[in-house]
Amino acid sequence: DVVRPFILFWEALSKWCTPESIALVQRYQGVSIMTSTMFNEAGGNEMPRDDSSGRAAISVGATRLSSIMSMLQMNDSRSVVELKRMHKKTDRIRQLEDIHVRDVRKRLGEFVSSFSPHANAVDLTMKQWRGLTTILVAVVYPELWVDDDDMELPKSLMPLDLTREECTYLVRSSLTSLGSIW
């Protein structure tokens, strides 16, 4: 039985994201619902730092987060181009000229740094990493995503058998849904 990419992506996000991740996404979306107090009450992703096993776990977690960021960086410039291309038929294309790969990488770095270092790695193919990168670029730069049902999906998402509704959910609502769980 093959697991659909939508489920793989949802499971990865639900494992990786913390209340801090949700707060960052809400900030990127211009919504400020979750506060640092809520983050602290939710437990965050802190590890005990006073014993050697805690330090070892943090080291493994840091390596895992670094690996995630490396996979995203392999695909982020292509994702930015694809997402901007979606706007060619809209009047917003000029507004997006100021979004550069370095800006996207900065936000992706902030976002990935907020992930739980305890979360297990996910096993994705290179095509799936490309698609997930496009989704995450749109998460950290929501203005890049086009909600129009008539618009074609970015090329990196097409071979993954994802519907527009699933992609829009992952970009616009999945992290808000996770936030409501905490």
C-alpha positions in Angstrom: 0.0 0.0 0.0 1.5 3.3 -1.1 0.9 6.3 1.2 -0.3 9.4 -0.6 2.0 12.4 -0.5 -0.7 14.5 1.2 -0.6 12.1 4.2 3.2 12.0 4.2 3.4 15.8 4.2 0.7 16.1 6.9 2.5 13.5 9.1 5.8 15.2 8.6 4.4 18.6 9.6 2.5 17.2 12.6 5.7 15.5 13.8 8.1 18.5 13.2 6.0 21.5 14.1 5.9 22.9 17.6 3.7 25.7 19.0 6.6 28.0 18.1 6.4 26.9 14.5 2.6 27.7 14.5 3.3 31.1 15.9 5.9 31.8 13.2 3.4 30.8 10.5 0.7 33.0 12.0 3.2 35.9 12.0 4.0 35.3 8.3 0.2 35.2 7.6 -0.3 38.5 9.5 -2.2 36.7 12.3 -1.1 36.9 15.9 -3.1 34.4 17.8 -0.5 32.2 19.6 1.6 34.0 22.2 4.9 33.0 23.8 2.9 32.2 27.0 0.8 29.7 25.1 4.0 28.2 23.7 5.5 27.8 27.2 2.2 26.3 28.5 2.2 23.9 25.5 5.6 22.6 26.6 7.5 23.8 23.5 10.3 21.6 22.3 12.8 22.0 25.1 15.1 19.3 26.2 16.8 18.9 29.5 20.2 20.3 29.0 21.9 19.3 32.3 22.8 15.7 31.4 24.9 14.0 28.7 22.0 12.1 27.2 20.1 15.4 26.8 23.1 16.9 25.0 23.4 13.9 22.8 19.7 14.1 21.9 20.0 17.8 21.1 23.0 17.1 18.9 21.0 14.4 17.0 18.1 16.8 16.8 20.3 19.6 15.5 21.7 17.3 12.8 18.2 16.2 11.8 17.0 19.8 11.5 20.2 20.7 9.5 19.4 17.8 7.1 15.8 19.0 6.6 17.1 22.5 5.8 19.7 21.0 3.4 16.9 19.2 1.5 14.8 22.3 1.3 17.7 24.4 0.1 18.3 22.0 -2.8 14.8 22.8 -4.1 13.9 26.3 -2.8 15.0 28.4 -5.7 13.0 26.2 -8.1 10.0 26.4 -5.8 10.2 30.2 -5.7 10.3 30.4 -9.5 7.3 28.0 -9.8 5.2 29.8 -7.3 5.9 33.2 -8.9 5.1 31.8 -12.3 1.6 31.0 -10.9 1.1 34.8 -10.7 1.9 35.6 -14.3 -1.8 35.8 -15.1 -2.6 38.0 -12.1 -1.9 41.6 -11.4 0.2 40.7 -8.4 3.4 39.6 -10.2 5.1 43.0 -9.7 4.5 42.8 -5.9 6.3 39.5 -5.8 9.5 40.8 -7.5 10.9 41.8 -4.1 10.8 38.2 -2.8 14.2 36.6 -3.3 15.5 33.2 -2.6 17.7 34.6 0.2 14.6 36.0 1.9 12.8 32.6 1.5 15.8 30.8 2.9 15.9 33.1 5.9 12.2 32.3 6.7 12.7 28.6 6.0 15.6 28.6 8.4 13.5 30.3 11.1 10.7 27.8 10.5 12.9 24.7 10.5 14.7 25.9 13.6 11.4 25.9 15.4 10.8 22.3 14.6 11.0 19.6 17.3 14.5 18.2 17.5 12.8 15.0 18.9 10.8 14.3 15.7 11.9 11.3 13.6 13.1 11.8 10.1 10.7 11.2 7.3 11.5 9.0 4.3 10.7 11.0 1.2 11.7 10.6 -2.5 13.4 13.5 -4.2 10.2 14.3 -6.0 8.4 14.4 -2.7 11.1 16.7 -1.2 10.6 19.0 -4.2 6.9 19.1 -3.6 7.2 19.6 0.2 9.7 22.4 -0.4 7.2 24.2 -2.6 4.5 23.7 0.0 6.8 25.0 2.8 8.0 28.0 0.7 4.3 28.9 0.3 3.8 28.4 4.0 6.5 30.9 4.9 5.6 33.3 2.1 1.8 32.9 1.9 1.5 35.7 -0.7 3.2 33.3 -3.2 0.3 30.9 -3.1 -2.6 31.4 -5.6 -5.9 30.2 -4.3 -7.6 30.3 -7.7 -8.9 26.9 -8.6 -8.4 27.6 -12.3 -4.6 28.1 -11.8 -2.3 25.1 -12.6 -0.3 23.7 -9.7 3.4 24.3 -9.6 5.4 21.7 -11.6 7.0 20.2 -8.5 3.5 19.3 -7.2 2.0 17.9 -10.4 3.7 14.4 -10.3 2.6 13.8 -6.7 -1.0 13.2 -7.3 -2.0 16.1 -5.0 -5.2 17.9 -5.6 -5.4 21.7 -5.5 -7.6 21.5 -2.4 -5.0 19.3 -0.6 -2.2 21.7 -1.5 -4.2 24.7 -0.4 -5.0 23.0 2.9 -1.3 22.2 3.5 -0.3 25.8 2.7 -3.2 27.7 4.3 -4.8 25.6 7.1 -2.7 22.6 8.2 -0.6 24.4 10.7 -3.6 26.3 12.0 -5.3 23.0 12.5 -2.2 21.7 14.4 -2.2 24.8 16.5 -5.7 24.1 17.6 -4.6 20.7 18.9 -2.2 22.2 21.4 
